[in-house]
């Protein structure tokens, strides 16, 4: 279930070609995944992802 949700958010579908990765969301997912794996806290993982995504959007 989580894999399908992650892939649907990370992949960008294009008409007539292969899907590509949304790099900004992929970069935000990596620290979020690491926090969730090591800290075992879903709330902390989501908060990390939101903060990293906000920082990435501010920089771009």
PQR file with spaces between the fields and no chain letter, atoms N, CA, C, O and H, PARSE charges and radii, in Angstrom:
ATOM       1  N    UNK     1       0.824   -1.181    0.000 -0.4000 1.5000
ATOM       2  CA   UNK     1       0.000    0.000    0.000 -0.0000 2.0000
ATOM       3  C    UNK     1       0.877    1.257    0.000  0.5500 1.7000
ATOM       4  O    UNK     1       0.664    2.173   -0.795 -0.5500 1.4000
ATOM       5  N    UNK     2       1.854    1.289    0.891 -0.4000 1.5000
ATOM       6  CA   UNK     2       2.729    2.465    0.961 -0.0000 2.0000
ATOM       7  C    UNK     2       3.563    2.608   -0.313  0.5500 1.7000
ATOM       8  O    UNK     2       3.836    3.723   -0.756 -0.5500 1.4000
ATOM       9  H    UNK     2       2.027    0.546    1.537  0.4000 1.0000
ATOM      10  N    UNK     3       3.966    1.485   -0.897 -0.4000 1.5000
ATOM      11  CA   UNK     3       4.760    1.547   -2.122 -0.0000 2.0000
ATOM      12  C    UNK     3       3.968    2.181   -3.252  0.5500 1.7000
ATOM      13  O    UNK     3       4.504    2.997   -4.003 -0.5500 1.4000
ATOM      14  H    UNK     3       3.744    0.578   -0.537  0.4000 1.0000
ATOM      15  N    UNK     4       2.702    1.817   -3.381 -0.4000 1.5000
ATOM      16  CA   UNK     4       1.888    2.395   -4.455 -0.0000 2.0000
ATOM      17  C    UNK     4       1.677    3.889   -4.228  0.5500 1.7000
ATOM      18  O    UNK     4       1.660    4.659   -5.189 -0.5500 1.4000
ATOM      19  H    UNK     4       2.267    1.154   -2.771  0.4000 1.0000
ATOM      20  N    UNK     5       1.518    4.310   -2.981 -0.4000 1.5000
ATOM      21  CA   UNK     5       1.369    5.736   -2.697 -0.0000 2.0000
ATOM      22  C    UNK     5       2.657    6.503   -2.995  0.5500 1.7000
ATOM      23  O    UNK     5       2.618    7.602   -3.548 -0.5500 1.4000
ATOM      24  H    UNK     5       1.532    3.685   -2.200  0.4000 1.0000
ATOM      25  N    UNK     6       3.783    5.922   -2.629 -0.4000 1.5000
ATOM      26  CA   UNK     6       5.061    6.576   -2.891 -0.0000 2.0000
ATOM      27  C    UNK     6       5.339    6.689   -4.384  0.5500 1.7000
ATOM      28  O    UNK     6       5.735    7.749   -4.870 -0.5500 1.4000
ATOM      29  H    UNK     6       3.814    5.029   -2.180  0.4000 1.0000
ATOM      30  N    UNK     7       5.131    5.593   -5.110 -0.4000 1.5000
ATOM      31  CA   UNK     7       5.413    5.616   -6.547 -0.0000 2.0000
ATOM      32  C    UNK     7       4.500    6.566   -7.290  0.5500 1.7000
ATOM      33  O    UNK     7       4.934    7.222   -8.236 -0.5500 1.4000
ATOM      34  H    UNK     7       4.810    4.733   -4.715  0.4000 1.0000
ATOM      35  N    UNK     8       3.241    6.656   -6.882 -0.4000 1.5000
ATOM      36  CA   UNK     8       2.331    7.566   -7.569 -0.0000 2.0000
ATOM      37  C    UNK     8       2.728    9.027   -7.357  0.5500 1.7000
ATOM      38  O    UNK     8       2.441    9.872   -8.205 -0.5500 1.4000
ATOM      39  H    UNK     8       2.888    6.123   -6.113  0.4000 1.0000
ATOM      40  N    UNK     9       3.374    9.331   -6.253 -0.4000 1.5000
ATOM      41  CA   UNK     9       3.831   10.699   -5.998 -0.0000 2.0000
ATOM      42  C    UNK     9       5.196   10.991   -6.611  0.5500 1.7000
ATOM      43  O    UNK     9       5.486   12.136   -6.957 -0.5500 1.4000
ATOM      44  H    UNK     9       3.607    8.645   -5.564  0.4000 1.0000
ATOM      45  N    UNK    10       6.031    9.973   -6.746 -0.4000 1.5000
ATOM      46  CA   UNK    10       7.388   10.193   -7.237 -0.0000 2.0000
ATOM      47  C    UNK    10       7.500   10.146   -8.752  0.5500 1.7000
ATOM      48  O    UNK    10       8.405   10.758   -9.319 -0.5500 1.4000
ATOM      49  H    UNK    10       5.795    9.043   -6.465  0.4000 1.0000
ATOM      50  N    UNK    11       6.605    9.437   -9.415 -0.4000 1.5000
ATOM      51  CA   UNK    11       6.680    9.302  -10.862 -0.0000 2.0000
ATOM      52  C    UNK    11       5.790   10.321  -11.552  0.5500 1.7000
ATOM      53  O    UNK    11       4.651   10.553  -11.146 -0.5500 1.4000
ATOM      54  H    UNK    11       5.870    8.940   -8.954  0.4000 1.0000
ATOM      55  N    UNK    12       6.329   10.923  -12.603 -0.4000 1.5000
ATOM      56  CA   UNK    12       5.579   11.858  -13.429 -0.0000 2.0000
ATOM      57  C    UNK    12       5.323   11.166  -14.756  0.5500 1.7000
ATOM      58  O    UNK    12       6.258   10.783  -15.457 -0.5500 1.4000
ATOM      59  H    UNK    12       7.254   10.734  -12.933  0.4000 1.0000
ATOM      60  N    UNK    13       4.040   11.008  -15.098 -0.4000 1.5000
ATOM      61  CA   UNK    13       3.678   10.332  -16.335 -0.0000 2.0000
ATOM      62  C    UNK    13       3.664   11.313  -17.496  0.5500 1.7000
ATOM      63  O    UNK    13       3.176   12.437  -17.377 -0.5500 1.4000
ATOM      64  H    UNK    13       3.280   11.320  -14.528  0.4000 1.0000
ATOM      65  N    UNK    14       4.214   10.862  -18.634 -0.4000 1.5000
ATOM      66  CA   UNK    14       4.247   11.666  -19.851 -0.0000 2.0000
ATOM      67  C    UNK    14       3.513   10.916  -20.947  0.5500 1.7000
ATOM      68  O    UNK    14       3.610    9.693  -21.045 -0.5500 1.4000
ATOM      69  H    UNK    14       4.611    9.949  -18.731  0.4000 1.0000
ATOM      70  N    UNK    15       2.787   11.644  -21.761 -0.4000 1.5000
ATOM      71  CA   UNK    15       2.048   11.040  -22.864 -0.0000 2.0000
ATOM      72  C    UNK    15       3.026   10.493  -23.903  0.5500 1.7000
ATOM      73  O    UNK    15       3.834   11.241  -24.451 -0.5500 1.4000
ATOM      74  H    UNK    15       2.708   12.637  -21.681  0.4000 1.0000
ATOM      75  N    UNK    16       2.953    9.198  -24.171 -0.4000 1.5000
ATOM      76  CA   UNK    16       3.761    8.590  -25.228 -0.0000 2.0000
ATOM      77  C    UNK    16       5.209    8.326  -24.874  0.5500 1.7000
ATOM      78  O    UNK    16       5.991    7.995  -25.765 -0.5500 1.4000
ATOM      79  H    UNK    16       2.296    8.590  -23.725  0.4000 1.0000
ATOM      80  N    UNK    17       5.608    8.456  -23.604 -0.4000 1.5000
ATOM      81  CA   UNK    17       6.991    8.155  -23.227 -0.0000 2.0000
ATOM      82  C    UNK    17       7.009    7.536  -21.833  0.5500 1.7000
ATOM      83  O    UNK    17       5.978    7.419  -21.170 -0.5500 1.4000
ATOM      84  H    UNK    17       4.973    8.724  -22.880  0.4000 1.0000
ATOM      85  N    UNK    18       8.191    7.149  -21.414 -0.4000 1.5000
ATOM      86  CA   UNK    18       8.337    6.510  -20.108 -0.0000 2.0000
ATOM      87  C    UNK    18       8.155    7.524  -18.976  0.5500 1.7000
ATOM      88  O    UNK    18       8.425    8.711  -19.159 -0.5500 1.4000
ATOM      89  H    UNK    18       9.028    7.243  -21.952  0.4000 1.0000
ATOM      90  N    UNK    19       7.702    7.064  -17.818 -0.4000 1.5000
ATOM      91  CA   UNK    19       7.591    7.985  -16.675 -0.0000 2.0000
ATOM      92  C    UNK    19       8.968    8.427  -16.189  0.5500 1.7000
ATOM      93  O    UNK    19       9.962    7.726  -16.377 -0.5500 1.4000
ATOM      94  H    UNK    19       7.483    6.100  -17.670  0.4000 1.0000
ATOM      95  N    UNK    20       9.008    9.585  -15.570 -0.4000 1.5000
ATOM      96  CA   UNK    20      10.264   10.090  -15.016 -0.0000 2.0000
ATOM      97  C    UNK    20      10.059   10.398  -13.531  0.5500 1.7000
ATOM      98  O    UNK    20       8.931   10.512  -13.051 -0.5500 1.4000
ATOM      99  H    UNK    20       8.200   10.155  -15.417  0.4000 1.0000
ATOM     100  N    UNK    21      11.168   10.529  -12.827 -0.4000 1.5000
ATOM     101  CA   UNK    21      11.119   10.828  -11.399 -0.0000 2.0000
ATOM     102  C    UNK    21      10.968   12.326  -11.169  0.5500 1.7000
ATOM     103  O    UNK    21      11.566   13.136  -11.878 -0.5500 1.4000
ATOM     104  H    UNK    21      12.085   10.438  -13.217  0.4000 1.0000
ATOM     105  N    UNK    22      10.176   12.681  -10.188 -0.4000 1.5000
ATOM     106  CA   UNK    22      10.112   14.067   -9.719 -0.0000 2.0000
ATOM     107  C    UNK    22      11.247   14.212   -8.711  0.5500 1.7000
ATOM     108  O    UNK    22      11.144   13.732   -7.582 -0.5500 1.4000
ATOM     109  H    UNK    22       9.691   12.024   -9.612  0.4000 1.0000
ATOM     110  N    UNK    23      12.334   14.878   -9.120 -0.4000 1.5000
ATOM     111  CA   UNK    23      13.555   14.902   -8.326 -0.0000 2.0000
ATOM     112  C    UNK    23      13.388   15.637   -7.014  0.5500 1.7000
ATOM     113  O    UNK    23      14.008   15.268   -6.017 -0.5500 1.4000
ATOM     114  H    UNK    23      12.418   15.268  -10.037  0.4000 1.0000
ATOM     115  N    UNK    24      12.555   16.678   -6.993 -0.4000 1.5000
ATOM     116  CA   UNK    24      12.374   17.420   -5.748 -0.0000 2.0000
ATOM     117  C    UNK    24      11.704   16.537   -4.693  0.5500 1.7000
ATOM     118  O    UNK    24      12.121   16.539   -3.535 -0.5500 1.4000
ATOM     119  H    UNK    24      12.051   16.978   -7.803  0.4000 1.0000
ATOM     120  N    UNK    25      10.691   15.800   -5.073 -0.4000 1.5000
ATOM     121  CA   UNK    25      10.014   14.913   -4.126 -0.0000 2.0000
ATOM     122  C    UNK    25      10.899   13.742   -3.737  0.5500 1.7000
ATOM     123  O    UNK    25      10.840   13.264   -2.604 -0.5500 1.4000
ATOM     124  H    UNK    25      10.353   15.798   -6.014  0.4000 1.0000
ATOM     125  N    UNK    26      11.718   13.279   -4.672 -0.4000 1.5000
ATOM     126  CA   UNK    26      12.630   12.184   -4.359 -0.0000 2.0000
ATOM     127  C    UNK    26      13.669   12.637   -3.331  0.5500 1.7000
ATOM     128  O    UNK    26      13.993   11.895   -2.403 -0.5500 1.4000
ATOM     129  H    UNK    26      11.766   13.668   -5.592  0.4000 1.0000
ATOM     130  N    UNK    27      14.189   13.855   -3.498 -0.4000 1.5000
ATOM     131  CA   UNK    27      15.161   14.382   -2.527 -0.0000 2.0000
ATOM     132  C    UNK    27      14.529   14.595   -1.164  0.5500 1.7000
ATOM     133  O    UNK    27      15.195   14.419   -0.143 -0.5500 1.4000
ATOM     134  H    UNK    27      13.926   14.458   -4.251  0.4000 1.0000
ATOM     135  N    UNK    28      13.263   14.969   -1.126 -0.4000 1.5000
ATOM     136  CA   UNK    28      12.579   15.149    0.158 -0.0000 2.0000
ATOM     137  C    UNK    28      12.263   13.812    0.815  0.5500 1.7000
ATOM     138  O    UNK    28      12.176   13.724    2.040 -0.5500 1.4000
ATOM     139  H    UNK    28      12.723   15.112   -1.955  0.4000 1.0000
ATOM     140  N    UNK    29      12.089   12.764   -0.002 -0.4000 1.5000
ATOM     141  CA   UNK    29      11.746   11.453    0.527 -0.0000 2.0000
ATOM     142  C    UNK    29      12.924   10.791    1.247  0.5500 1.7000
ATOM     143  O    UNK    29      12.722   10.052    2.211 -0.5500 1.4000
ATOM     144  H    UNK    29      12.159   12.835   -0.996  0.4000 1.0000
ATOM     145  N    UNK    30      14.130   11.045    0.794 -0.4000 1.5000
ATOM     146  CA   UNK    30      15.301   10.349    1.346 -0.0000 2.0000
ATOM     147  C    UNK    30      15.506   10.649    2.832  0.5500 1.7000
ATOM     148  O    UNK    30      15.616    9.705    3.614 -0.5500 1.4000
ATOM     149  H    UNK    30      14.294   11.645    0.011  0.4000 1.0000
ATOM     150  N    UNK    31      15.564   11.920    3.268 -0.4000 1.5000
ATOM     151  CA   UNK    31      15.712   12.151    4.715 -0.0000 2.0000
ATOM     152  C    UNK    31      14.491   11.693    5.506  0.5500 1.7000
ATOM     153  O    UNK    31      14.615   11.238    6.643 -0.5500 1.4000
ATOM     154  H    UNK    31      15.475   12.687    2.633  0.4000 1.0000
ATOM     155  N    UNK    32      13.321   11.815    4.903 -0.4000 1.5000
ATOM     156  CA   UNK    32      12.099   11.371    5.576 -0.0000 2.0000
ATOM     157  C    UNK    32      12.126    9.866    5.809  0.5500 1.7000
ATOM     158  O    UNK    32      11.750    9.390    6.881 -0.5500 1.4000
ATOM     159  H    UNK    32      13.221   12.185    3.979  0.4000 1.0000
ATOM     160  N    UNK    33      12.570    9.123    4.803 -0.4000 1.5000
ATOM     161  CA   UNK    33      12.682    7.671    4.934 -0.0000 2.0000
ATOM     162  C    UNK    33      13.703    7.298    5.999  0.5500 1.7000
ATOM     163  O    UNK    33      13.466    6.396    6.802 -0.5500 1.4000
ATOM     164  H    UNK    33      12.875    9.510    3.932  0.4000 1.0000
ATOM     165  N    UNK    34      14.833    7.986    6.006 -0.4000 1.5000
ATOM     166  CA   UNK    34      15.882    7.673    6.983 -0.0000 2.0000
ATOM     167  C    UNK    34      15.424    7.962    8.412  0.5500 1.7000
ATOM     168  O    UNK    34      15.700    7.181    9.322 -0.5500 1.4000
ATOM     169  H    UNK    34      15.026    8.719    5.354  0.4000 1.0000
ATOM     170  N    UNK    35      14.732    9.074    8.609 -0.4000 1.5000
ATOM     171  CA   UNK    35      14.211    9.398    9.942 -0.0000 2.0000
ATOM     172  C    UNK    35      13.190    8.349   10.366  0.5500 1.7000
ATOM     173  O    UNK    35      13.204    7.896   11.511 -0.5500 1.4000
ATOM     174  H    UNK    35      14.508    9.708    7.869  0.4000 1.0000
ATOM     175  N    UNK    36      12.304    7.961    9.452 -0.4000 1.5000
ATOM     176  CA   UNK    36      11.304    6.951    9.783 -0.0000 2.0000
ATOM     177  C    UNK    36      11.918    5.598   10.095  0.5500 1.7000
ATOM     178  O    UNK    36      11.446    4.885   10.980 -0.5500 1.4000
ATOM     179  H    UNK    36      12.293    8.329    8.522  0.4000 1.0000
ATOM     180  N    UNK    37      12.969    5.245    9.370 -0.4000 1.5000
ATOM     181  CA   UNK    37      13.608    3.943    9.571 -0.0000 2.0000
ATOM     182  C    UNK    37      14.354    3.881   10.907  0.5500 1.7000
ATOM     183  O    UNK    37      14.248    2.900   11.642 -0.5500 1.4000
ATOM     184  H    UNK    37      13.353    5.825    8.652  0.4000 1.0000
ATOM     185  N    UNK    38      15.102    4.931   11.207 -0.4000 1.5000
ATOM     186  CA   UNK    38      15.924    4.891   12.412 -0.0000 2.0000
ATOM     187  C    UNK    38      15.178    5.301   13.674  0.5500 1.7000
ATOM     188  O    UNK    38      15.481    4.791   14.753 -0.5500 1.4000
ATOM     189  H    UNK    38      15.189    5.728   10.609  0.4000 1.0000
ATOM     190  N    UNK    39      14.213    6.206   13.569 -0.4000 1.5000
ATOM     191  CA   UNK    39      13.499    6.685   14.750 -0.0000 2.0000
ATOM     192  C    UNK    39      12.176    5.969   14.983  0.5500 1.7000
ATOM     193  O    UNK    39      11.617    6.045   16.077 -0.5500 1.4000
ATOM     194  H    UNK    39      13.966    6.621   12.693  0.4000 1.0000
ATOM     195  N    UNK    40      11.673    5.280   13.977 -0.4000 1.5000
ATOM     196  CA   UNK    40      10.412    4.522   14.059 -0.0000 2.0000
ATOM     197  C    UNK    40       9.234    5.415   14.458  0.5500 1.7000
ATOM     198  O    UNK    40       8.360    5.003   15.221 -0.5500 1.4000
ATOM     199  H    UNK    40      12.127    5.218   13.088  0.4000 1.0000
ATOM     200  N    UNK    41       9.225    6.634   13.934 -0.4000 1.5000
ATOM     201  CA   UNK    41       8.172    7.588   14.257 -0.0000 2.0000
ATOM     202  C    UNK    41       7.569    8.115   12.958  0.5500 1.7000
ATOM     203  O    UNK    41       8.239    8.803   12.188 -0.5500 1.4000
ATOM     204  H    UNK    41       9.935    6.969   13.314  0.4000 1.0000
ATOM     205  N    UNK    42       6.310    7.790   12.722 -0.4000 1.5000
ATOM     206  CA   UNK    42       5.641    8.237   11.502 -0.0000 2.0000
ATOM     207  C    UNK    42       5.470    9.752   11.515  0.5500 1.7000
ATOM     208  O    UNK    42       5.671   10.402   10.489 -0.5500 1.4000
ATOM     209  H    UNK    42       5.765    7.230   13.347  0.4000 1.0000
ATOM     210  N    UNK    43       5.104   10.321   12.658 -0.4000 1.5000
ATOM     211  CA   UNK    43       4.895   11.769   12.728 -0.0000 2.0000
ATOM     212  C    UNK    43       6.190   12.528   12.463  0.5500 1.7000
ATOM     213  O    UNK    43       6.185   13.524   11.740 -0.5500 1.4000
ATOM     214  H    UNK    43       4.941    9.793   13.491  0.4000 1.0000
ATOM     215  N    UNK    44       7.282   12.077   13.032 -0.4000 1.5000
ATOM     216  CA   UNK    44       8.574   12.722   12.816 -0.0000 2.0000
ATOM     217  C    UNK    44       9.015   12.579   11.362  0.5500 1.7000
ATOM     218  O    UNK    44       9.619   13.491   10.796 -0.5500 1.4000
ATOM     219  H    UNK    44       7.287   11.268   13.619  0.4000 1.0000
ATOM     220  N    UNK    45       8.713   11.443   10.768 -0.4000 1.5000
ATOM     221  CA   UNK    45       9.055   11.215    9.369 -0.0000 2.0000
ATOM     222  C    UNK    45       8.279   12.161    8.449  0.5500 1.7000
ATOM     223  O    UNK    45       8.854   12.748    7.532 -0.5500 1.4000
ATOM     224  H    UNK    45       8.223   10.703   11.227  0.4000 1.0000
ATOM     225  N    UNK    46       6.994   12.307    8.690 -0.4000 1.5000
ATOM     226  CA   UNK    46       6.170   13.215    7.879 -0.0000 2.0000
ATOM     227  C    UNK    46       6.616   14.657    8.081  0.5500 1.7000
ATOM     228  O    UNK    46       6.717   15.414    7.115 -0.5500 1.4000
ATOM     229  H    UNK    46       6.527   11.830    9.435  0.4000 1.0000
ATOM     230  N    UNK    47       6.881   15.039    9.304 -0.4000 1.5000
ATOM     231  CA   UNK    47       7.339   16.394    9.599 -0.0000 2.0000
ATOM     232  C    UNK    47       8.669   16.684    8.906  0.5500 1.7000
ATOM     233  O    UNK    47       8.868   17.777    8.376 -0.5500 1.4000
ATOM     234  H    UNK    47       6.799   14.424   10.088  0.4000 1.0000
ATOM     235  N    UNK    48       9.564   15.725    8.909 -0.4000 1.5000
ATOM     236  CA   UNK    48      10.842   15.886    8.220 -0.0000 2.0000
ATOM     237  C    UNK    48      10.625   16.086    6.722  0.5500 1.7000
ATOM     238  O    UNK    48      11.242   16.961    6.113 -0.5500 1.4000
ATOM     239  H    UNK    48       9.402   14.837    9.340  0.4000 1.0000
ATOM     240  N    UNK    49       9.757   15.284    6.135 -0.4000 1.5000
ATOM     241  CA   UNK    49       9.465   15.417    4.710 -0.0000 2.0000
ATOM     242  C    UNK    49       8.868   16.760    4.361  0.5500 1.7000
ATOM     243  O    UNK    49       9.229   17.347    3.341 -0.5500 1.4000
ATOM     244  H    UNK    49       9.255   14.574    6.630  0.4000 1.0000
ATOM     245  N    UNK    50       7.968   17.260    5.177 -0.4000 1.5000
ATOM     246  CA   UNK    50       7.338   18.562    4.937 -0.0000 2.0000
ATOM     247  C    UNK    50       8.373   19.682    5.031  0.5500 1.7000
ATOM     248  O    UNK    50       8.394   20.584    4.193 -0.5500 1.4000
ATOM     249  H    UNK    50       7.674   16.783    6.006  0.4000 1.0000
ATOM     250  N    UNK    51       9.218   19.626    6.035 -0.4000 1.5000
ATOM     251  CA   UNK    51      10.234   20.670    6.216 -0.0000 2.0000
ATOM     252  C    UNK    51      11.248   20.649    5.082  0.5500 1.7000
ATOM     253  O    UNK    51      11.611   21.702    4.557 -0.5500 1.4000
ATOM     254  H    UNK    51       9.202   18.893    6.716  0.4000 1.0000
ATOM     255  N    UNK    52      11.710   19.463    4.699 -0.4000 1.5000
ATOM     256  CA   UNK    52      12.685   19.364    3.607 -0.0000 2.0000
ATOM     257  C    UNK    52      12.063   19.846    2.301  0.5500 1.7000
ATOM     258  O    UNK    52      12.719   20.547    1.530 -0.5500 1.4000
ATOM     259  H    UNK    52      11.415   18.608    5.125  0.4000 1.0000
ATOM     260  N    UNK    53      10.801   19.478    2.039 -0.4000 1.5000
ATOM     261  CA   UNK    53      10.129   19.906    0.814 -0.0000 2.0000
ATOM     262  C    UNK    53       9.960   21.424    0.801  0.5500 1.7000
ATOM     263  O    UNK    53      10.135   22.052   -0.243 -0.5500 1.4000
ATOM     264  H    UNK    53      10.269   18.909    2.665  0.4000 1.0000
ATOM     265  N    UNK    54       9.623   22.022    1.942 -0.4000 1.5000
ATOM     266  CA   UNK    54       9.488   23.478    2.016 -0.0000 2.0000
ATOM     267  C    UNK    54      10.824   24.162    1.741  0.5500 1.7000
ATOM     268  O    UNK    54      10.876   25.165    1.030 -0.5500 1.4000
ATOM     269  H    UNK    54       9.481   21.512    2.790  0.4000 1.0000
ATOM     270  N    UNK    55      11.893   23.624    2.299 -0.4000 1.5000
ATOM     271  CA   UNK    55      13.222   24.196    2.056 -0.0000 2.0000
ATOM     272  C    UNK    55      13.625   24.078    0.585  0.5500 1.7000
ATOM     273  O    UNK    55      14.186   25.014    0.018 -0.5500 1.4000
ATOM     274  H    UNK    55      11.850   22.809    2.876  0.4000 1.0000
ATOM     275  N    UNK    56      13.342   22.941   -0.024 -0.4000 1.5000
ATOM     276  CA   UNK    56      13.663   22.758   -1.440 -0.0000 2.0000
ATOM     277  C    UNK    56      12.877   23.712   -2.323  0.5500 1.7000
ATOM     278  O    UNK    56      13.411   24.241   -3.299 -0.5500 1.4000
ATOM     279  H    UNK    56      12.886   22.180    0.437  0.4000 1.0000
ATOM     280  N    UNK    57      11.608   23.936   -1.988 -0.4000 1.5000
ATOM     281  CA   UNK    57      10.798   24.869   -2.780 -0.0000 2.0000
ATOM     282  C    UNK    57      11.269   26.302   -2.604  0.5500 1.7000
ATOM     283  O    UNK    57      11.191   27.095   -3.542 -0.5500 1.4000
ATOM     284  H    UNK    57      11.174   23.507   -1.195  0.4000 1.0000
ATOM     285  N    UNK    58      11.752   26.644   -1.424 -0.4000 1.5000
ATOM     286  CA   UNK    58      12.279   27.991   -1.210 -0.0000 2.0000
ATOM     287  C    UNK    58      13.563   28.220   -1.994  0.5500 1.7000
ATOM     288  O    UNK    58      13.812   29.327   -2.470 -0.5500 1.4000
ATOM     289  H    UNK    58      11.815   25.999   -0.663  0.4000 1.0000
ATOM     290  N    UNK    59      14.380   27.177   -2.131 -0.4000 1.5000
ATOM     291  CA   UNK    59      15.656   27.313   -2.839 -0.0000 2.0000
ATOM     292  C    UNK    59      15.492   27.321   -4.355  0.5500 1.7000
ATOM     293  O    UNK    59      16.362   27.825   -5.065 -0.5500 1.4000
ATOM     294  H    UNK    59      14.177   26.277   -1.744  0.4000 1.0000
ATOM     295  N    UNK    60      14.391   26.771   -4.860 -0.4000 1.5000
ATOM     296  CA   UNK    60      14.240   26.724   -6.326 -0.0000 2.0000
ATOM     297  C    UNK    60      13.441   27.877   -6.858  0.5500 1.7000
ATOM     298  O    UNK    60      13.230   27.976   -8.067 -0.5500 1.4000
ATOM     299  H    UNK    60      13.684   26.361   -4.283  0.4000 1.0000
